[in-house]
Amino acid sequence: MPDLLVEILSSGNKDHDLITKKDLYEKFGVKEYWVIDPDTKLALGFSLNNGHYNKVSESIGKIQSQLLQADFEF
């Protein structure tokens, strides 16, 4: 399983990405998970802590990865 996943939302499948996939990635220990909404450029970042995701970032047009210790703008 990868350490970092970035998910680009599709308009008809947002709940699947934000709930089902997030729970699956959490279960398998993906350390950092990002969700990007291409319509609004909203980026939500989650970091795994004690087996559970905590939201670590919510920003427009920017990802601030704790894992990679880097910022990415889009």
Predicted model as a PDB file, atoms N, CA, C, CB and O in Angstrom, pLDDT in the B-factor column:
MODEL        1                                                                  
ATOM      1  N   MET A   1       0.848  -1.180   0.000  1.00 79.00           N  
ATOM      2  CA  MET A   1       0.000   0.000   0.000  1.00 79.00           C  
ATOM      3  C   MET A   1       0.893   1.242   0.000  1.00 79.00           C  
ATOM      4  CB  MET A   1      -0.964  -0.001   1.228  1.00 79.00           C  
ATOM      5  O   MET A   1       1.908   1.275   0.696  1.00 79.00           O  
ATOM      6  N   PRO A   2       0.524   2.254  -0.769  1.00 92.00           N  
ATOM      7  CA  PRO A   2       1.332   3.484  -0.826  1.00 92.00           C  
ATOM      8  C   PRO A   2       1.247   4.285   0.477  1.00 92.00           C  
ATOM      9  CB  PRO A   2       0.876   4.360  -2.001  1.00 92.00           C  
ATOM     10  O   PRO A   2       0.331   4.095   1.277  1.00 92.00           O  
ATOM     11  N   ASP A   3       2.207   5.172   0.672  1.00 96.00           N  
ATOM     12  CA  ASP A   3       2.205   6.063   1.835  1.00 96.00           C  
ATOM     13  C   ASP A   3       1.315   7.275   1.615  1.00 96.00           C  
ATOM     14  CB  ASP A   3       3.621   6.518   2.154  1.00 96.00           C  
ATOM     15  O   ASP A   3       0.800   7.847   2.575  1.00 96.00           O  
ATOM     16  N   LEU A   4       1.126   7.675   0.351  1.00 96.00           N  
ATOM     17  CA  LEU A   4       0.363   8.882   0.023  1.00 96.00           C  
ATOM     18  C   LEU A   4      -0.551   8.609  -1.156  1.00 96.00           C  
ATOM     19  CB  LEU A   4       1.306  10.066  -0.289  1.00 96.00           C  
ATOM     20  O   LEU A   4      -0.129   8.044  -2.166  1.00 96.00           O  
ATOM     21  N   LEU A   5      -1.816   9.017  -1.020  1.00 95.00           N  
ATOM     22  CA  LEU A   5      -2.770   8.922  -2.129  1.00 95.00           C  
ATOM     23  C   LEU A   5      -3.426  10.272  -2.329  1.00 95.00           C  
ATOM     24  CB  LEU A   5      -3.841   7.826  -1.863  1.00 95.00           C  
ATOM     25  O   LEU A   5      -3.769  10.954  -1.363  1.00 95.00           O  
ATOM     26  N   VAL A   6      -3.602  10.662  -3.594  1.00 94.00           N  
ATOM     27  CA  VAL A   6      -4.312  11.881  -3.951  1.00 94.00           C  
ATOM     28  C   VAL A   6      -5.496  11.463  -4.818  1.00 94.00           C  
ATOM     29  CB  VAL A   6      -3.372  12.911  -4.699  1.00 94.00           C  
ATOM     30  O   VAL A   6      -5.323  10.842  -5.866  1.00 94.00           O  
ATOM     31  N   GLU A   7      -6.681  11.806  -4.375  1.00 93.00           N  
ATOM     32  CA  GLU A   7      -7.917  11.426  -5.047  1.00 93.00           C  
ATOM     33  C   GLU A   7      -8.527  12.677  -5.672  1.00 93.00           C  
ATOM     34  CB  GLU A   7      -8.918  10.747  -4.054  1.00 93.00           C  
ATOM     35  O   GLU A   7      -8.717  13.680  -4.984  1.00 93.00           O  
ATOM     36  N   ILE A   8      -8.836  12.630  -6.970  1.00 93.00           N  
ATOM     37  CA  ILE A   8      -9.510  13.720  -7.661  1.00 93.00           C  
ATOM     38  C   ILE A   8     -10.995  13.360  -7.729  1.00 93.00           C  
ATOM     39  CB  ILE A   8      -8.902  13.961  -9.102  1.00 93.00           C  
ATOM     40  O   ILE A   8     -11.369  12.343  -8.313  1.00 93.00           O  
ATOM     41  N   LEU A   9     -11.832  14.198  -7.130  1.00 91.00           N  
ATOM     42  CA  LEU A   9     -13.257  13.901  -7.084  1.00 91.00           C  
ATOM     43  C   LEU A   9     -13.891  13.985  -8.456  1.00 91.00           C  
ATOM     44  CB  LEU A   9     -13.960  14.843  -6.137  1.00 91.00           C  
ATOM     45  O   LEU A   9     -13.522  14.824  -9.278  1.00 91.00           O  
ATOM     46  N   SER A  10     -14.849  13.104  -8.691  1.00 85.00           N  
ATOM     47  CA  SER A  10     -15.697  13.205  -9.869  1.00 85.00           C  
ATOM     48  C   SER A  10     -17.083  13.629  -9.380  1.00 85.00           C  
ATOM     49  CB  SER A  10     -15.749  11.841 -10.676  1.00 85.00           C  
ATOM     50  O   SER A  10     -17.520  13.209  -8.308  1.00 85.00           O  
ATOM     51  N   SER A  11     -17.757  14.441 -10.146  1.00 79.00           N  
ATOM     52  CA  SER A  11     -18.995  15.061  -9.682  1.00 79.00           C  
ATOM     53  C   SER A  11     -20.057  14.055  -9.240  1.00 79.00           C  
ATOM     54  CB  SER A  11     -19.556  15.925 -10.768  1.00 79.00           C  
ATOM     55  O   SER A  11     -20.807  14.335  -8.305  1.00 79.00           O  
ATOM     56  N   GLY A  12     -20.137  12.925  -9.869  1.00 80.00           N  
ATOM     57  CA  GLY A  12     -21.162  11.957  -9.515  1.00 80.00           C  
ATOM     58  C   GLY A  12     -20.744  10.951  -8.466  1.00 80.00           C  
ATOM     59  O   GLY A  12     -21.523  10.060  -8.128  1.00 80.00           O  
ATOM     60  N   ASN A  13     -19.521  11.069  -7.935  1.00 78.00           N  
ATOM     61  CA  ASN A  13     -18.996  10.013  -7.077  1.00 78.00           C  
ATOM     62  C   ASN A  13     -18.332  10.557  -5.806  1.00 78.00           C  
ATOM     63  CB  ASN A  13     -18.003   9.176  -7.852  1.00 78.00           C  
ATOM     64  O   ASN A  13     -17.497   9.874  -5.215  1.00 78.00           O  
ATOM     65  N   LYS A  14     -18.685  11.757  -5.383  1.00 82.00           N  
ATOM     66  CA  LYS A  14     -18.000  12.398  -4.266  1.00 82.00           C  
ATOM     67  C   LYS A  14     -18.121  11.613  -2.964  1.00 82.00           C  
ATOM     68  CB  LYS A  14     -18.543  13.784  -4.066  1.00 82.00           C  
ATOM     69  O   LYS A  14     -17.136  11.460  -2.241  1.00 82.00           O  
ATOM     70  N   ASP A  15     -19.320  11.113  -2.657  1.00 80.00           N  
ATOM     71  CA  ASP A  15     -19.501  10.365  -1.410  1.00 80.00           C  
ATOM     72  C   ASP A  15     -18.637   9.116  -1.379  1.00 80.00           C  
ATOM     73  CB  ASP A  15     -20.964   9.984  -1.228  1.00 80.00           C  
ATOM     74  O   ASP A  15     -18.091   8.764  -0.334  1.00 80.00           O  
ATOM     75  N   HIS A  16     -18.511   8.450  -2.509  1.00 83.00           N  
ATOM     76  CA  HIS A  16     -17.695   7.243  -2.575  1.00 83.00           C  
ATOM     77  C   HIS A  16     -16.235   7.562  -2.247  1.00 83.00           C  
ATOM     78  CB  HIS A  16     -17.803   6.596  -3.969  1.00 83.00           C  
ATOM     79  O   HIS A  16     -15.583   6.822  -1.511  1.00 83.00           O  
ATOM     80  N   ASP A  17     -15.729   8.664  -2.797  1.00 80.00           N  
ATOM     81  CA  ASP A  17     -14.340   9.051  -2.553  1.00 80.00           C  
ATOM     82  C   ASP A  17     -14.128   9.559  -1.128  1.00 80.00           C  
ATOM     83  CB  ASP A  17     -13.915  10.121  -3.549  1.00 80.00           C  
ATOM     84  O   ASP A  17     -13.120   9.240  -0.498  1.00 80.00           O  
ATOM     85  N   LEU A  18     -15.075  10.346  -0.620  1.00 85.00           N  
ATOM     86  CA  LEU A  18     -14.913  10.974   0.694  1.00 85.00           C  
ATOM     87  C   LEU A  18     -15.238  10.056   1.866  1.00 85.00           C  
ATOM     88  CB  LEU A  18     -15.778  12.188   0.774  1.00 85.00           C  
ATOM     89  O   LEU A  18     -14.804  10.308   2.990  1.00 85.00           O  
ATOM     90  N   ILE A  19     -15.992   8.998   1.614  1.00 87.00           N  
ATOM     91  CA  ILE A  19     -16.371   8.098   2.715  1.00 87.00           C  
ATOM     92  C   ILE A  19     -15.785   6.707   2.502  1.00 87.00           C  
ATOM     93  CB  ILE A  19     -17.907   8.010   2.841  1.00 87.00           C  
ATOM     94  O   ILE A  19     -14.945   6.258   3.282  1.00 87.00           O  
ATOM     95  N   THR A  20     -16.225   6.027   1.449  1.00 90.00           N  
ATOM     96  CA  THR A  20     -15.837   4.631   1.235  1.00 90.00           C  
ATOM     97  C   THR A  20     -14.334   4.466   1.030  1.00 90.00           C  
ATOM     98  CB  THR A  20     -16.575   4.069   0.038  1.00 90.00           C  
ATOM     99  O   THR A  20     -13.693   3.663   1.708  1.00 90.00           O  
ATOM    100  N   LYS A  21     -13.774   5.232   0.091  1.00 91.00           N  
ATOM    101  CA  LYS A  21     -12.340   5.101  -0.177  1.00 91.00           C  
ATOM    102  C   LYS A  21     -11.511   5.583   1.003  1.00 91.00           C  
ATOM    103  CB  LYS A  21     -11.959   5.881  -1.435  1.00 91.00           C  
ATOM    104  O   LYS A  21     -10.498   4.971   1.339  1.00 91.00           O  
ATOM    105  N   LYS A  22     -11.928   6.669   1.633  1.00 92.00           N  
ATOM    106  CA  LYS A  22     -11.202   7.191   2.793  1.00 92.00           C  
ATOM    107  C   LYS A  22     -11.142   6.132   3.894  1.00 92.00           C  
ATOM    108  CB  LYS A  22     -11.874   8.486   3.324  1.00 92.00           C  
ATOM    109  O   LYS A  22     -10.086   5.910   4.486  1.00 92.00           O  
ATOM    110  N   ASP A  23     -12.263   5.483   4.165  1.00 94.00           N  
ATOM    111  CA  ASP A  23     -12.290   4.422   5.184  1.00 94.00           C  
ATOM    112  C   ASP A  23     -11.387   3.256   4.798  1.00 94.00           C  
ATOM    113  CB  ASP A  23     -13.723   3.919   5.395  1.00 94.00           C  
ATOM    114  O   ASP A  23     -10.707   2.686   5.651  1.00 94.00           O  
ATOM    115  N   LEU A  24     -11.380   2.903   3.525  1.00 95.00           N  
ATOM    116  CA  LEU A  24     -10.542   1.807   3.043  1.00 95.00           C  
ATOM    117  C   LEU A  24      -9.061   2.140   3.188  1.00 95.00           C  
ATOM    118  CB  LEU A  24     -10.868   1.491   1.583  1.00 95.00           C  
ATOM    119  O   LEU A  24      -8.285   1.314   3.667  1.00 95.00           O  
ATOM    120  N   TYR A  25      -8.665   3.342   2.779  1.00 96.00           N  
ATOM    121  CA  TYR A  25      -7.265   3.754   2.888  1.00 96.00           C  
ATOM    122  C   TYR A  25      -6.820   3.838   4.343  1.00 96.00           C  
ATOM    123  CB  TYR A  25      -7.055   5.100   2.202  1.00 96.00           C  
ATOM    124  O   TYR A  25      -5.688   3.488   4.675  1.00 96.00           O  
ATOM    125  N   GLU A  26      -7.715   4.302   5.203  1.00 96.00           N  
ATOM    126  CA  GLU A  26      -7.429   4.362   6.636  1.00 96.00           C  
ATOM    127  C   GLU A  26      -7.199   2.942   7.180  1.00 96.00           C  
ATOM    128  CB  GLU A  26      -8.596   5.063   7.401  1.00 96.00           C  
ATOM    129  O   GLU A  26      -6.253   2.702   7.930  1.00 96.00           O  
ATOM    130  N   LYS A  27      -8.058   2.028   6.801  1.00 96.00           N  
ATOM    131  CA  LYS A  27      -7.964   0.635   7.254  1.00 96.00           C  
ATOM    132  C   LYS A  27      -6.628   0.000   6.866  1.00 96.00           C  
ATOM    133  CB  LYS A  27      -9.116  -0.186   6.671  1.00 96.00           C  
ATOM    134  O   LYS A  27      -6.049  -0.762   7.639  1.00 96.00           O  
ATOM    135  N   PHE A  28      -6.142   0.321   5.656  1.00 96.00           N  
ATOM    136  CA  PHE A  28      -4.908  -0.284   5.178  1.00 96.00           C  
ATOM    137  C   PHE A  28      -3.655   0.526   5.496  1.00 96.00           C  
ATOM    138  CB  PHE A  28      -4.999  -0.488   3.710  1.00 96.00           C  
ATOM    139  O   PHE A  28      -2.559   0.170   5.062  1.00 96.00           O  
ATOM    140  N   GLY A  29      -3.809   1.605   6.245  1.00 97.00           N  
ATOM    141  CA  GLY A  29      -2.653   2.315   6.769  1.00 97.00           C  
ATOM    142  C   GLY A  29      -1.962   3.285   5.839  1.00 97.00           C  
ATOM    143  O   GLY A  29      -0.763   3.525   5.984  1.00 97.00           O  
ATOM    144  N   VAL A  30      -2.700   3.863   4.868  1.00 97.00           N  
ATOM    145  CA  VAL A  30      -2.115   4.899   4.020  1.00 97.00           C  
ATOM    146  C   VAL A  30      -1.859   6.119   4.907  1.00 97.00           C  
ATOM    147  CB  VAL A  30      -3.059   5.257   2.798  1.00 97.00           C  
ATOM    148  O   VAL A  30      -2.787   6.641   5.524  1.00 97.00           O  
ATOM    149  N   LYS A  31      -0.615   6.570   4.972  1.00 97.00           N  
ATOM    150  CA  LYS A  31      -0.218   7.600   5.934  1.00 97.00           C  
ATOM    151  C   LYS A  31      -0.839   8.964   5.658  1.00 97.00           C  
ATOM    152  CB  LYS A  31       1.272   7.732   5.943  1.00 97.00           C  
ATOM    153  O   LYS A  31      -1.168   9.693   6.594  1.00 97.00           O  
ATOM    154  N   GLU A  32      -1.003   9.316   4.390  1.00 97.00           N  
ATOM    155  CA  GLU A  32      -1.556  10.618   4.056  1.00 97.00           C  
ATOM    156  C   GLU A  32      -2.494  10.466   2.866  1.00 97.00           C  
ATOM    157  CB  GLU A  32      -0.430  11.641   3.749  1.00 97.00           C  
ATOM    158  O   GLU A  32      -2.180   9.775   1.897  1.00 97.00           O  
ATOM    159  N   TYR A  33      -3.655  11.122   2.952  1.00 96.00           N  
ATOM    160  CA  TYR A  33      -4.692  11.009   1.930  1.00 96.00           C  
ATOM    161  C   TYR A  33      -5.193  12.408   1.598  1.00 96.00           C  
ATOM    162  CB  TYR A  33      -5.866  10.090   2.408  1.00 96.00           C  
ATOM    163  O   TYR A  33      -5.569  13.168   2.490  1.00 96.00           O  
ATOM    164  N   TRP A  34      -5.195  12.743   0.315  1.00 96.00           N  
ATOM    165  CA  TRP A  34      -5.647  14.044  -0.150  1.00 96.00           C  
ATOM    166  C   TRP A  34      -6.830  13.872  -1.074  1.00 96.00           C  
ATOM    167  CB  TRP A  34      -4.516  14.799  -0.858  1.00 96.00           C  
ATOM    168  O   TRP A  34      -6.863  12.956  -1.895  1.00 96.00           O  
ATOM    169  N   VAL A  35      -7.811  14.766  -0.934  1.00 95.00           N  
ATOM    170  CA  VAL A  35      -8.981  14.784  -1.798  1.00 95.00           C  
ATOM    171  C   VAL A  35      -9.046  16.163  -2.446  1.00 95.00           C  
ATOM    172  CB  VAL A  35     -10.298  14.458  -0.999  1.00 95.00           C  
ATOM    173  O   VAL A  35      -9.045  17.183  -1.757  1.00 95.00           O  
ATOM    174  N   ILE A  36      -9.103  16.185  -3.772  1.00 95.00           N  
ATOM    175  CA  ILE A  36      -9.136  17.436  -4.526  1.00 95.00           C  
ATOM    176  C   ILE A  36     -10.455  17.524  -5.285  1.00 95.00           C  
ATOM    177  CB  ILE A  36      -7.926  17.534  -5.504  1.00 95.00           C  
ATOM    178  O   ILE A  36     -10.830  16.596  -6.002  1.00 95.00           O  
ATOM    179  N   ASP A  37     -11.153  18.641  -5.124  1.00 94.00           N  
ATOM    180  CA  ASP A  37     -12.360  18.912  -5.898  1.00 94.00           C  
ATOM    181  C   ASP A  37     -11.953  19.809  -7.072  1.00 94.00           C  
ATOM    182  CB  ASP A  37     -13.484  19.589  -5.008  1.00 94.00           C  
ATOM    183  O   ASP A  37     -11.625  20.976  -6.858  1.00 94.00           O  
ATOM    184  N   PRO A  38     -11.967  19.297  -8.299  1.00 92.00           N  
ATOM    185  CA  PRO A  38     -11.498  20.096  -9.433  1.00 92.00           C  
ATOM    186  C   PRO A  38     -12.407  21.280  -9.756  1.00 92.00           C  
ATOM    187  CB  PRO A  38     -11.375  19.220 -10.649  1.00 92.00           C  
ATOM    188  O   PRO A  38     -11.962  22.239 -10.388  1.00 92.00           O  
ATOM    189  N   ASP A  39     -13.660  21.232  -9.338  1.00 91.00           N  
ATOM    190  CA  ASP A  39     -14.585  22.338  -9.606  1.00 91.00           C  
ATOM    191  C   ASP A  39     -14.289  23.555  -8.730  1.00 91.00           C  
ATOM    192  CB  ASP A  39     -16.025  21.881  -9.386  1.00 91.00           C  
ATOM    193  O   ASP A  39     -14.353  24.690  -9.201  1.00 91.00           O  
ATOM    194  N   THR A  40     -13.967  23.321  -7.467  1.00 94.00           N  
ATOM    195  CA  THR A  40     -13.753  24.417  -6.513  1.00 94.00           C  
ATOM    196  C   THR A  40     -12.287  24.606  -6.139  1.00 94.00           C  
ATOM    197  CB  THR A  40     -14.557  24.170  -5.262  1.00 94.00           C  
ATOM    198  O   THR A  40     -11.929  25.602  -5.510  1.00 94.00           O  
ATOM    199  N   LYS A  41     -11.431  23.646  -6.526  1.00 96.00           N  
ATOM    200  CA  LYS A  41     -10.022  23.601  -6.147  1.00 96.00           C  
ATOM    201  C   LYS A  41      -9.821  23.419  -4.637  1.00 96.00           C  
ATOM    202  CB  LYS A  41      -9.332  24.868  -6.603  1.00 96.00           C  
ATOM    203  O   LYS A  41      -8.740  23.696  -4.116  1.00 96.00           O  
ATOM    204  N   LEU A  42     -10.851  22.958  -3.945  1.00 96.00           N  
ATOM    205  CA  LEU A  42     -10.737  22.664  -2.519  1.00 96.00           C  
ATOM    206  C   LEU A  42      -9.896  21.408  -2.338  1.00 96.00           C  
ATOM    207  CB  LEU A  42     -12.141  22.489  -1.867  1.00 96.00           C  
ATOM    208  O   LEU A  42     -10.147  20.383  -2.972  1.00 96.00           O  
ATOM    209  N   ALA A  43      -8.904  21.498  -1.476  1.00 97.00           N  
ATOM    210  CA  ALA A  43      -8.033  20.361  -1.162  1.00 97.00           C  
ATOM    211  C   ALA A  43      -8.177  20.039   0.312  1.00 97.00           C  
ATOM    212  CB  ALA A  43      -6.544  20.664  -1.522  1.00 97.00           C  
ATOM    213  O   ALA A  43      -7.944  20.893   1.168  1.00 97.00           O  
ATOM    214  N   LEU A  44      -8.564  18.796   0.610  1.00 96.00           N  
ATOM    215  CA  LEU A  44      -8.670  18.319   1.983  1.00 96.00           C  
ATOM    216  C   LEU A  44      -7.551  17.318   2.219  1.00 96.00           C  
ATOM    217  CB  LEU A  44     -10.070  17.678   2.263  1.00 96.00           C  
ATOM    218  O   LEU A  44      -7.369  16.388   1.433  1.00 96.00           O  
ATOM    219  N   GLY A  45      -6.806  17.505   3.290  1.00 96.00           N  
ATOM    220  CA  GLY A  45      -5.706  16.605   3.604  1.00 96.00           C  
ATOM    221  C   GLY A  45      -5.938  15.890   4.915  1.00 96.00           C  
ATOM    222  O   GLY A  45      -6.336  16.498   5.908  1.00 96.00           O  
ATOM    223  N   PHE A  46      -5.683  14.585   4.911  1.00 97.00           N  
ATOM    224  CA  PHE A  46      -5.850  13.758   6.104  1.00 97.00           C  
ATOM    225  C   PHE A  46      -4.547  13.033   6.395  1.00 97.00           C  
ATOM    226  CB  PHE A  46      -7.012  12.747   5.925  1.00 97.00           C  
ATOM    227  O   PHE A  46      -3.866  12.561   5.485  1.00 97.00           O  
ATOM    228  N   SER A  47      -4.212  12.953   7.669  1.00 97.00           N  
ATOM    229  CA  SER A  47      -2.997  12.261   8.104  1.00 97.00           C  
ATOM    230  C   SER A  47      -3.386  11.161   9.082  1.00 97.00           C  
ATOM    231  CB  SER A  47      -1.983  13.254   8.757  1.00 97.00           C  
ATOM    232  O   SER A  47      -4.226  11.361   9.959  1.00 97.00           O  
ATOM    233  N   LEU A  48      -2.762   9.997   8.921  1.00 97.00           N  
ATOM    234  CA  LEU A  48      -3.061   8.853   9.772  1.00 97.00           C  
ATOM    235  C   LEU A  48      -2.351   9.004  11.116  1.00 97.00           C  
ATOM    236  CB  LEU A  48      -2.646   7.535   9.082  1.00 97.00           C  
ATOM    237  O   LEU A  48      -1.136   9.197  11.171  1.00 97.00           O  
ATOM    238  N   ASN A  49      -3.127   8.912  12.197  1.00 96.00           N  
ATOM    239  CA  ASN A  49      -2.592   9.027  13.542  1.00 96.00           C  
ATOM    240  C   ASN A  49      -3.281   7.984  14.422  1.00 96.00           C  
ATOM    241  CB  ASN A  49      -2.792  10.472  14.110  1.00 96.00           C  
ATOM    242  O   ASN A  49      -4.493   8.040  14.628  1.00 96.00           O  
ATOM    243  N   ASN A  50      -2.501   7.036  14.936  1.00 96.00           N  
ATOM    244  CA  ASN A  50      -3.048   5.951  15.756  1.00 96.00           C  
ATOM    245  C   ASN A  50      -4.165   5.194  15.045  1.00 96.00           C  
ATOM    246  CB  ASN A  50      -3.566   6.505  17.070  1.00 96.00           C  
ATOM    247  O   ASN A  50      -5.166   4.823  15.658  1.00 96.00           O  
ATOM    248  N   GLY A  51      -3.980   4.967  13.735  1.00 95.00           N  
ATOM    249  CA  GLY A  51      -4.928   4.171  12.967  1.00 95.00           C  
ATOM    250  C   GLY A  51      -6.152   4.908  12.463  1.00 95.00           C  
ATOM    251  O   GLY A  51      -7.035   4.299  11.859  1.00 95.00           O  
ATOM    252  N   HIS A  52      -6.221   6.226  12.703  1.00 97.00           N  
ATOM    253  CA  HIS A  52      -7.386   7.009  12.276  1.00 97.00           C  
ATOM    254  C   HIS A  52      -6.933   8.286  11.590  1.00 97.00           C  
ATOM    255  CB  HIS A  52      -8.297   7.341  13.478  1.00 97.00           C  
ATOM    256  O   HIS A  52      -5.901   8.862  11.935  1.00 97.00           O  
ATOM    257  N   TYR A  53      -7.728   8.722  10.605  1.00 97.00           N  
ATOM    258  CA  TYR A  53      -7.404   9.954   9.898  1.00 97.00           C  
ATOM    259  C   TYR A  53      -7.844  11.174  10.687  1.00 97.00           C  
ATOM    260  CB  TYR A  53      -8.052   9.962   8.524  1.00 97.00           C  
ATOM    261  O   TYR A  53      -8.935  11.214  11.255  1.00 97.00           O  
ATOM    262  N   ASN A  54      -6.966  12.168  10.707  1.00 96.00           N  
ATOM    263  CA  ASN A  54      -7.275  13.495  11.219  1.00 96.00           C  
ATOM    264  C   ASN A  54      -7.115  14.464  10.065  1.00 96.00           C  
ATOM    265  CB  ASN A  54      -6.355  13.886  12.433  1.00 96.00           C  
ATOM    266  O   ASN A  54      -6.152  14.379   9.303  1.00 96.00           O  
ATOM    267  N   LYS A  55      -8.072  15.399   9.933  1.00 96.00           N  
ATOM    268  CA  LYS A  55      -7.935  16.413   8.886  1.00 96.00           C  
ATOM    269  C   LYS A  55      -6.825  17.363   9.304  1.00 96.00           C  
ATOM    270  CB  LYS A  55      -9.284  17.185   8.646  1.00 96.00           C  
ATOM    271  O   LYS A  55      -6.868  17.948  10.386  1.00 96.00           O  
ATOM    272  N   VAL A  56      -5.824  17.512   8.432  1.00 95.00           N  
ATOM    273  CA  VAL A  56      -4.670  18.357   8.742  1.00 95.00           C  
ATOM    274  C   VAL A  56      -4.632  19.616   7.882  1.00 95.00           C  
ATOM    275  CB  VAL A  56      -3.385  17.572   8.555  1.00 95.00           C  
ATOM    276  O   VAL A  56      -3.883  20.550   8.171  1.00 95.00           O  
ATOM    277  N   SER A  57      -5.439  19.637   6.829  1.00 94.00           N  
ATOM    278  CA  SER A  57      -5.415  20.803   5.966  1.00 94.00           C  
ATOM    279  C   SER A  57      -6.712  20.899   5.177  1.00 94.00           C  
ATOM    280  CB  SER A  57      -4.211  20.750   5.019  1.00 94.00           C  
ATOM    281  O   SER A  57      -7.311  19.896   4.789  1.00 94.00           O  
ATOM    282  N   GLU A  58      -7.120  22.137   4.956  1.00 96.00           N  
ATOM    283  CA  GLU A  58      -8.257  22.438   4.082  1.00 96.00           C  
ATOM    284  C   GLU A  58      -7.934  23.776   3.435  1.00 96.00           C  
ATOM    285  CB  GLU A  58      -9.646  22.479   4.879  1.00 96.00           C  
ATOM    286  O   GLU A  58      -7.945  24.816   4.093  1.00 96.00           O  
ATOM    287  N   SER A  59      -7.648  23.735   2.144  1.00 96.00           N  
ATOM    288  CA  SER A  59      -7.240  24.972   1.473  1.00 96.00           C  
ATOM    289  C   SER A  59      -7.684  24.955   0.015  1.00 96.00           C  
ATOM    290  CB  SER A  59      -5.711  25.163   1.563  1.00 96.00           C  
ATOM    291  O   SER A  59      -8.071  23.918  -0.524  1.00 96.00           O  
ATOM    292  N   ILE A  60      -7.620  26.114  -0.600  1.00 98.00           N  
ATOM    293  CA  ILE A  60      -7.994  26.259  -2.004  1.00 98.00           C  
ATOM    294  C   ILE A  60      -6.713  26.325  -2.845  1.00 98.00           C  
ATOM    295  CB  ILE A  60      -8.882  27.535  -2.224  1.00 98.00           C  
ATOM    296  O   ILE A  60      -5.864  27.194  -2.646  1.00 98.00           O  
ATOM    297  N   GLY A  61      -6.599  25.382  -3.793  1.00 96.00           N  
ATOM    298  CA  GLY A  61      -5.501  25.408  -4.747  1.00 96.00           C  
ATOM    299  C   GLY A  61      -4.132  25.063  -4.199  1.00 96.00           C  
ATOM    300  O   GLY A  61      -3.117  25.376  -4.821  1.00 96.00           O  
ATOM    301  N   LYS A  62      -4.091  24.416  -3.030  1.00 96.00           N  
ATOM    302  CA  LYS A  62      -2.786  24.122  -2.434  1.00 96.00           C  
ATOM    303  C   LYS A  62      -2.865  22.864  -1.563  1.00 96.00           C  
ATOM    304  CB  LYS A  62      -2.290  25.324  -1.596  1.00 96.00           C  
ATOM    305  O   LYS A  62      -3.822  22.662  -0.816  1.00 96.00           O  
ATOM    306  N   ILE A  63      -1.845  22.040  -1.681  1.00 94.00           N  
ATOM    307  CA  ILE A  63      -1.674  20.875  -0.814  1.00 94.00           C  
ATOM    308  C   ILE A  63      -0.423  21.120   0.025  1.00 94.00           C  
ATOM    309  CB  ILE A  63      -1.561  19.532  -1.648  1.00 94.00           C  
ATOM    310  O   ILE A  63       0.637  21.457  -0.503  1.00 94.00           O  
ATOM    311  N   GLN A  64      -0.562  20.948   1.329  1.00 92.00           N  
ATOM    312  CA  GLN A  64       0.573  21.085   2.241  1.00 92.00           C  
ATOM    313  C   GLN A  64       0.833  19.717   2.866  1.00 92.00           C  
ATOM    314  CB  GLN A  64       0.300  22.178   3.347  1.00 92.00           C  
ATOM    315  O   GLN A  64       0.247  19.366   3.890  1.00 92.00           O  
ATOM    316  N   SER A  65       1.712  18.960   2.238  1.00 94.00           N  
ATOM    317  CA  SER A  65       1.970  17.593   2.654  1.00 94.00           C  
ATOM    318  C   SER A  65       2.940  17.539   3.834  1.00 94.00           C  
ATOM    319  CB  SER A  65       2.520  16.787   1.488  1.00 94.00           C  
ATOM    320  O   SER A  65       4.084  17.982   3.741  1.00 94.00           O  
ATOM    321  N   GLN A  66       2.453  16.987   4.940  1.00 92.00           N  
ATOM    322  CA  GLN A  66       3.326  16.764   6.096  1.00 92.00           C  
ATOM    323  C   GLN A  66       4.302  15.634   5.801  1.00 92.00           C  
ATOM    324  CB  GLN A  66       2.495  16.441   7.360  1.00 92.00           C  
ATOM    325  O   GLN A  66       5.467  15.693   6.195  1.00 92.00           O  
ATOM    326  N   LEU A  67       3.831  14.619   5.116  1.00 93.00           N  
ATOM    327  CA  LEU A  67       4.646  13.451   4.806  1.00 93.00           C  
ATOM    328  C   LEU A  67       5.844  13.821   3.930  1.00 93.00           C  
ATOM    329  CB  LEU A  67       3.798  12.388   4.111  1.00 93.00           C  
ATOM    330  O   LEU A  67       6.969  13.397   4.196  1.00 93.00           O  
ATOM    331  N   LEU A  68       5.598  14.610   2.890  1.00 95.00           N  
ATOM    332  CA  LEU A  68       6.663  14.996   1.972  1.00 95.00           C  
ATOM    333  C   LEU A  68       7.359  16.287   2.394  1.00 95.00           C  
ATOM    334  CB  LEU A  68       6.105  15.153   0.577  1.00 95.00           C  
ATOM    335  O   LEU A  68       8.381  16.665   1.821  1.00 95.00           O  
ATOM    336  N   GLN A  69       6.805  16.956   3.393  1.00 94.00           N  
ATOM    337  CA  GLN A  69       7.316  18.243   3.872  1.00 94.00           C  
ATOM    338  C   GLN A  69       7.482  19.209   2.712  1.00 94.00           C  
ATOM    339  CB  GLN A  69       8.656  18.061   4.608  1.00 94.00           C  
ATOM    340  O   GLN A  69       8.541  19.803   2.510  1.00 94.00           O  
ATOM    341  N   ALA A  70       6.379  19.347   1.943  1.00 95.00           N  
ATOM    342  CA  ALA A  70       6.402  20.215   0.771  1.00 95.00           C  
ATOM    343  C   ALA A  70       4.990  20.742   0.499  1.00 95.00           C  
ATOM    344  CB  ALA A  70       6.955  19.455  -0.470  1.00 95.00           C  
ATOM    345  O   ALA A  70       3.995  20.141   0.906  1.00 95.00           O  
ATOM    346  N   ASP A  71       4.930  21.871  -0.194  1.00 94.00           N  
ATOM    347  CA  ASP A  71       3.669  22.452  -0.625  1.00 94.00           C  
ATOM    348  C   ASP A  71       3.549  22.298  -2.137  1.00 94.00           C  
ATOM    349  CB  ASP A  71       3.567  23.945  -0.205  1.00 94.00           C  
ATOM    350  O   ASP A  71       4.540  22.382  -2.863  1.00 94.00           O  
ATOM    351  N   PHE A  72       2.323  22.072  -2.598  1.00 94.00           N  
ATOM    352  CA  PHE A  72       2.046  21.933  -4.018  1.00 94.00           C  
ATOM    353  C   PHE A  72       0.852  22.816  -4.353  1.00 94.00           C  
ATOM    354  CB  PHE A  72       1.777  20.444  -4.405  1.00 94.00           C  
ATOM    355  O   PHE A  72      -0.185  22.738  -3.694  1.00 94.00           O  
ATOM    356  N   GLU A  73       0.992  23.651  -5.370  1.00 94.00           N  
ATOM    357  CA  GLU A  73      -0.100  24.519  -5.800  1.00 94.00           C  
ATOM    358  C   GLU A  73      -0.626  24.052  -7.146  1.00 94.00           C  
ATOM    359  CB  GLU A  73       0.361  25.990  -5.880  1.00 94.00           C  
ATOM    360  O   GLU A  73       0.117  23.540  -7.983  1.00 94.00           O  
ATOM    361  N   PHE A  74      -1.919  24.238  -7.332  1.00 90.00           N  
ATOM    362  CA  PHE A  74      -2.543  23.852  -8.601  1.00 90.00           C  
ATOM    363  C   PHE A  74      -3.604  24.847  -8.987  1.00 90.00           C  
ATOM    364  CB  PHE A  74      -3.147  22.452  -8.513  1.00 90.00           C  
ATOM    365  O   PHE A  74      -4.244  24.694 -10.028  1.00 90.00           O  
TER     366      PHE A  74                                                      
ENDMDL                                                                          
END                                                                             
